[in-house]
Amino acid sequence: DLIPTMSTVQLTTTIASRPSRAAFTARRAAYAPSVPVRSVSVASSAGRESGAPGDSSGTWLPKLTKKKPGAVEAWKPPALTLTYFNIQGVGEKVRLALALGGIPFEDERVAPGDWPALKPNTPYGQLPILTIAGGLPMGQSDAMLRYVGRLASDHNGVPLYPRGSELEIDEAMGLVADLAADWSVPVGVGIVPTKYGYSDTFKGSDEHAEVVRAVRERWMKEKFPVFMRYVAGRVGSDGCIVRQSSLVAATPTIADCALIPILTRLACGAVDHVPADCMAPFPEVTAYMERFNALPAVASYYQQLGGSTKPAPAESK
């Protein structure tokens, strides 16, 4: 939307301001010693020699002992590094898609104290970023999610974003985006009240606490039930958020990966003025969350993190 209003000089300057690969690598090297990087192992997926979908006993790639004339080599995924804070936030959907898609990645988690050194060399001054095969870091979490979904669908036999179902999946993604945008206001008023016109001294005051309480309680009363009815109507008793009529059975897609972290945060019991039993009136949604988290690839991912699907306390207020 900005490009039509930019002059050629402005546009050139904007593009040129993107950090170079060398600059990003140098800046990352400066803070890297204090940043934990975890190699995430993944369960095998359909089409591999190791067995059925979700079989975590197999290796990442089939072991080809002999190469027959004309045989096609197994797909080798690009080296991926997902850089984000040590929270779920908007990065968790990408992590879940990578885990479900059976795509190994480096899970780089940035400590708050290291963020100022990295920020100037990110594309848009924010995280997450995805580095592909050592190239320039890419921003925008929804773009990353679709990229990972297409990798899994086209190359790994896991239909997270299969061709021919983009409309249905993107429709569901739109619903998730509406929920996230609406919920961001009650969250933002608590975390960054200056964004909504309040003074620098407002945060932490008694008046601030009262505003947060009023805004969140009203949202939970008026907006939360509306969105949960939408979700419940789509997932039914045993489905996913996308109605995949073109597939034999409903399977998780990138839309589920985007939705689950939001529902998890709402139901975690640690967000001020959001009751821990808020999902009680919506048993279909609760059952949907349980089904998703019980998927072998998802369960294995969270087991590596210590077994809990709940967000960190720091992001729950």
Disulfide bonds with the S-S distance in Angstrom:
none
